[in-house]
């Protein structure tokens, strides 16, 4: 496994992606730095690694994708809101790329995945990258999130439910933020949900297209 990145995965190639993201309005330099440092080519199959630093989503098997870098950057920037969060829940580990980026920016990442081979592969890449603040759970029983680990000051969801699950609202502590796509395969939107002492607020961010969020396989 090449951890440093040479040739197609050189720092020059990564910098070109970061410049693209900055031009698209991503302004949090901490997020951009974390994405610059994270070797995205390790989270995709070798056969498509030449496209790892394109600003596009890529297949990772099992009907899943690694999200477009712009969406990863946008969701991370909105979630953090200029702060350093202590505990972030990620629903949908997938390739492990989003949790890798988050691990550089928050105290602890709690990530949940329902597909065993994807979870195993993500854990292996994280281990080799010495990312020790990521905690893993295999989703079971059709429940969403990781409620028995406590409340979170940030929740990020990398697949789209038709309706946002009530248990995700319940796992967000007061003052916390959740970034989540939702809708049908024909029409989805990315939203920011914030929990206040009075309840929850919702703000639309932009139209998106994610794989569906479902329960246990």
C-alpha positions in Angstrom: 0.0 0.0 0.0 1.4 3.3 -1.1 0.9 5.8 1.8 2.8 8.7 0.4 1.5 9.1 -3.1 3.7 9.3 -6.2 2.9 9.9 -9.9 -0.8 10.1 -10.3 -1.2 10.5 -6.5 1.4 13.2 -6.1 0.9 16.2 -3.9 0.7 18.3 -7.1 -2.3 16.3 -8.2 -3.9 16.7 -4.7 -3.2 20.4 -4.8 -5.1 20.8 -8.1 -8.2 19.2 -6.4 -7.9 21.5 -3.4 -7.6 24.5 -5.7 -10.8 23.3 -7.4 -12.6 23.0 -4.1 -11.5 26.5 -3.0 -12.8 27.9 -6.3 -16.2 26.2 -5.7 -16.5 28.1 -2.4 -15.0 25.8 0.2 -13.3 28.3 2.5 -12.4 26.5 5.7 -8.6 26.0 5.4 -8.7 23.3 8.1 -11.0 21.2 5.9 -8.9 21.9 2.8 -5.7 20.9 4.6 -7.2 17.7 5.9 -8.3 16.7 2.4 -4.9 17.6 1.1 -3.3 15.3 3.6 -5.7 12.4 3.2 -4.7 10.0 0.4 -8.0 9.4 -1.4 -6.4 6.9 -3.7 -6.2 4.4 -0.9 -10.0 4.4 -0.5 -10.8 3.3 -4.0 -9.9 0.2 -6.0 -6.5 0.3 -7.7 -8.1 0.0 -11.1 -9.7 3.4 -10.8 -7.1 5.1 -8.6 -6.1 7.3 -11.5 -9.4 9.1 -10.9 -9.0 9.4 -7.2 -8.3 13.1 -7.2 -11.0 14.0 -9.8 -13.8 16.0 -8.3 -16.3 13.1 -8.8 -17.9 10.2 -7.0 -16.5 6.8 -7.7 -17.9 3.2 -7.2 -16.6 1.2 -4.3 -18.7 -1.9 -4.8 -21.9 -3.3 -3.2 -23.9 -0.5 -5.0 -22.1 2.2 -2.9 -19.9 5.1 -3.9 -17.2 7.3 -2.4 -18.6 10.8 -2.4 -17.5 13.6 -4.7 -14.7 15.6 -2.9 -16.7 18.8 -3.1 -19.6 17.2 -1.2 -17.2 15.8 1.4 -15.7 19.2 1.8 -19.0 21.0 1.9 -20.6 18.7 4.5 -17.5 18.8 6.7 -17.3 22.6 6.6 -21.0 23.0 7.4 -20.8 20.4 10.2 -17.8 22.1 11.9 -19.0 25.7 11.5 -15.5 26.8 12.4 -15.3 24.8 15.6 -13.5 21.7 16.7 -16.2 19.2 17.7 -15.6 16.5 20.3 -17.8 13.6 19.2 -19.1 13.1 15.7 -21.3 10.3 14.5 -21.0 9.2 10.9 -23.8 7.1 9.5 -22.5 5.1 6.5 -18.7 4.4 6.7 -18.6 3.3 3.1 -15.0 3.6 1.8 -13.8 5.3 5.1 -12.7 8.5 3.3 -15.1 10.8 5.0 -14.3 9.5 8.5 -10.6 9.8 7.6 -11.0 13.4 6.8 -13.1 14.0 10.0 -10.5 12.2 12.2 -8.0 15.0 11.5 -10.6 17.7 12.6 -12.6 16.3 15.5 -11.9 14.6 18.8 -13.5 11.2 18.1 -15.4 9.8 15.1 -18.0 7.1 15.7 -18.8 5.5 12.3 -21.5 2.9 11.5 -21.7 0.7 8.4 -24.1 -2.2 7.5 -21.9 -3.8 4.8 -19.2 -6.0 6.4 -16.5 -6.0 3.7 -16.7 -2.2 3.4 -16.3 -1.8 7.1 -13.3 -4.2 7.3 -11.6 -2.5 4.4 -12.1 1.0 5.9 -10.7 -0.2 9.2 -7.6 -1.6 7.5 -6.9 1.6 5.7 -7.4 3.7 8.8 -5.2 1.4 10.8 -2.4 1.8 8.2 -2.8 5.5 8.3 -2.5 5.4 12.1 -5.9 7.0 12.6 -6.7 5.9 16.2 -9.6 8.2 17.1 -12.1 6.3 14.8 -14.6 3.9 16.5 -16.5 1.3 14.4 -19.9 -0.4 14.6 -21.6 -2.8 12.3 -25.2 -1.7 11.9 -27.8 -4.3 12.9 -31.5 -4.6 13.4 -32.5 -1.7 11.1 -31.6 0.9 13.7 -29.9 4.1 12.7 -26.9 5.6 14.4 -25.1 4.5 17.6 -27.3 5.5 20.4 -25.6 3.5 23.2 -22.4 5.5 22.7 -24.1 8.7 24.0 -25.0 12.0 22.4 -23.0 13.8 19.6 -22.2 17.4 18.9 -22.1 16.5 15.2 -23.8 13.9 13.0 -23.0 13.4 9.3 -25.0 11.0 7.1 -23.5 9.8 3.9 -26.6 8.2 2.4 -30.1 9.5 1.9 -33.2 8.3 3.7 -36.6 9.2 2.3 -37.6 10.6 5.7 -34.9 11.6 8.3 -35.0 8.9 11.1 -36.3 10.1 14.4 -33.5 8.3 16.3 -30.9 10.5 14.6 -32.6 13.6 16.0 -32.5 12.0 19.4 -28.8 11.3 19.3 -27.9 15.0 18.7 -27.1 17.0 21.8 -28.3 20.6 22.3 -26.2 22.9 20.3 -25.2 20.1 17.9 -25.4 20.0 14.1 -26.5 17.3 11.7 -25.7 17.4 8.0 -27.8 14.9 6.1 -29.2 14.3 2.5 -32.8 13.1 2.2 -35.4 12.4 -0.4 -36.2 10.0 -3.1 -33.8 8.8 -5.8 -35.5 11.3 -8.2 -35.2 14.3 -5.8 -32.8 14.8 -2.8 -31.6 17.8 -0.9 -28.8 18.3 1.6 -29.9 20.0 4.8 -28.4 21.3 8.0 -30.3 20.5 11.2 -29.4 22.2 14.5 -30.7 21.3 17.9 -31.6 24.2 20.1 -33.1 24.3 23.6 -36.4 25.0 21.9 -36.2 22.2 19.3 -34.8 21.7 15.9 -34.1 24.1 13.0 -33.6 23.0 9.4 -31.7 24.8 6.5 -31.6 23.6 2.9 -28.0 23.6 1.5 -28.3 22.3 -2.1 -29.7 19.5 -4.3 -27.6 16.3 -4.2 -27.7 12.7 -5.2 -26.8 10.0 -2.7 -27.3 6.2 -2.5 -30.3 5.3 -0.3 -30.0 5.0 3.5 -31.4 1.6 4.5 -31.2 -0.6 7.6 -29.6 -4.0 8.1 -28.9 -5.8 4.8 
